[in-house]
Amino acid sequence: MEEKDSKMYSKLGVYREDSPYSQEECDAIIKQLEELLDGELPEEEQSNVIKRIESCEYCLEQYKIEKSFRQILKDGVLNFTNNIIINNIKQTISKIRNKTFLF
Protein backbone atom coordinates (compact mmCIF):
# COMPACT_ATOMS: atom_id res chain seq x y z
CA MET A 1 0.00 0.00 0.00
CA GLU A 2 1.35 3.42 -0.89
CA GLU A 3 2.09 5.95 1.87
CA LYS A 4 -0.73 8.15 0.56
CA ASP A 5 -3.21 5.24 0.87
CA SER A 6 -2.12 4.33 4.39
CA LYS A 7 -2.64 7.93 5.49
CA MET A 8 -6.13 7.86 4.02
CA TYR A 9 -7.13 4.97 6.30
CA SER A 10 -5.12 5.93 9.37
CA LYS A 11 -7.95 7.82 11.06
CA LEU A 12 -11.66 7.38 11.65
CA GLY A 13 -13.99 6.90 8.72
CA VAL A 14 -13.03 7.04 5.09
CA TYR A 15 -11.49 10.18 3.63
CA ARG A 16 -12.15 10.78 -0.04
CA GLU A 17 -9.72 12.78 -2.12
CA ASP A 18 -12.59 14.48 -3.94
CA SER A 19 -14.24 15.66 -0.71
CA PRO A 20 -14.84 19.40 -0.46
CA TYR A 21 -13.29 19.23 3.04
CA SER A 22 -9.75 18.64 4.19
CA GLN A 23 -8.89 15.34 5.86
CA GLU A 24 -8.83 17.08 9.25
CA GLU A 25 -12.30 18.54 8.62
CA CYS A 26 -13.58 15.15 7.49
CA ASP A 27 -12.20 13.51 10.64
CA ALA A 28 -14.00 16.09 12.77
CA ILE A 29 -17.23 15.65 10.79
CA ILE A 30 -17.05 11.85 11.07
CA LYS A 31 -16.53 12.14 14.82
CA GLN A 32 -19.65 14.33 15.02
CA LEU A 33 -21.63 11.84 12.91
CA GLU A 34 -20.60 9.06 15.27
CA GLU A 35 -21.59 11.13 18.29
CA LEU A 36 -24.95 11.96 16.66
CA LEU A 37 -25.68 8.30 15.95
CA ASP A 38 -24.62 7.29 19.46
CA GLY A 39 -26.79 9.99 21.05
CA GLU A 40 -23.72 11.74 22.48
CA LEU A 41 -23.70 14.93 20.40
CA PRO A 42 -24.77 18.01 22.37
CA GLU A 43 -28.23 19.19 21.33
CA GLU A 44 -26.97 22.60 20.21
CA GLU A 45 -24.65 20.93 17.65
CA GLN A 46 -27.16 18.43 16.27
CA SER A 47 -28.92 20.78 13.84
CA ASN A 48 -25.60 21.83 12.27
CA VAL A 49 -24.58 18.22 11.75
CA ILE A 50 -27.99 17.33 10.29
CA LYS A 51 -27.76 20.30 7.90
CA ARG A 52 -24.30 19.15 6.83
CA ILE A 53 -25.60 15.63 6.18
CA GLU A 54 -28.44 17.05 4.09
CA SER A 55 -26.19 19.34 2.04
CA CYS A 56 -23.00 17.27 1.58
CA GLU A 57 -23.10 14.01 -0.38
CA TYR A 58 -19.82 12.89 1.23
CA CYS A 59 -21.19 13.47 4.72
CA LEU A 60 -24.42 11.69 3.82
CA GLU A 61 -22.44 8.74 2.47
CA GLN A 62 -20.39 8.52 5.67
CA TYR A 63 -23.54 8.88 7.77
CA LYS A 64 -25.14 5.96 5.95
CA ILE A 65 -22.00 3.84 6.43
CA GLU A 66 -21.85 4.60 10.14
CA LYS A 67 -25.60 4.01 10.59
CA SER A 68 -25.42 0.68 8.72
CA PHE A 69 -22.40 -0.40 10.73
CA ARG A 70 -24.23 0.31 13.98
CA GLN A 71 -27.31 -1.59 12.78
CA ILE A 72 -25.20 -4.62 11.87
CA LEU A 73 -23.60 -4.55 15.32
CA LYS A 74 -26.96 -4.11 17.02
CA ASP A 75 -28.53 -6.97 15.07
CA GLY A 76 -25.57 -9.22 15.84
CA VAL A 77 -25.71 -8.45 19.55
CA LEU A 78 -29.49 -8.93 19.66
CA ASN A 79 -29.26 -12.26 17.83
CA PHE A 80 -26.47 -13.43 20.12
CA THR A 81 -28.35 -12.25 23.21
CA ASN A 82 -31.61 -13.79 22.02
CA ASN A 83 -29.89 -17.13 21.44
CA ILE A 84 -28.46 -17.06 24.95
CA ILE A 85 -31.88 -16.21 26.42
CA ILE A 86 -33.60 -18.92 24.38
CA ASN A 87 -31.01 -21.49 25.44
CA ASN A 88 -31.38 -20.48 29.09
CA ILE A 89 -35.16 -20.80 28.85
CA LYS A 90 -34.85 -24.24 27.23
CA GLN A 91 -32.47 -25.38 29.96
CA THR A 92 -34.78 -24.08 32.68
CA ILE A 93 -37.80 -25.82 31.12
CA SER A 94 -35.81 -29.02 30.83
CA LYS A 95 -34.79 -28.84 34.50
CA ILE A 96 -38.39 -28.18 35.55
CA ARG A 97 -39.63 -31.12 33.45
CA ASN A 98 -37.00 -33.43 34.90
CA LYS A 99 -37.91 -32.45 38.44
CA THR A 100 -41.64 -32.74 37.75
CA PHE A 101 -41.46 -36.23 36.24
CA LEU A 102 -38.99 -37.63 38.79
CA PHE A 103 -41.65 -37.71 41.51
Secondary structure as the mmCIF struct_conf table of DSSP 4:
data_model
#
loop_
_struct_conf.conf_type_id
_struct_conf.id
_struct_conf.beg_label_comp_id
_struct_conf.beg_label_asym_id
_struct_conf.beg_label_seq_id
_struct_conf.end_label_comp_id
_struct_conf.end_label_asym_id
_struct_conf.end_label_seq_id
HELX_RH_AL_P HELX_RH_AL_P1 GLU A 3 MET A 8
TURN_TY1_P TURN_TY1_P1 TYR A 9 TYR A 9
BEND BEND1 SER A 10 GLY A 13
TURN_TY1_P TURN_TY1_P2 GLU A 17 ASP A 18
BEND BEND2 PRO A 20 TYR A 21
HELX_RH_AL_P HELX_RH_AL_P2 GLN A 23 LEU A 37
TURN_TY1_P TURN_TY1_P3 ASP A 38 GLY A 39
BEND BEND3 LEU A 41 LEU A 41
HELX_RH_AL_P HELX_RH_AL_P3 GLU A 43 SER A 55
HELX_RH_AL_P HELX_RH_AL_P4 GLU A 57 LEU A 102
#
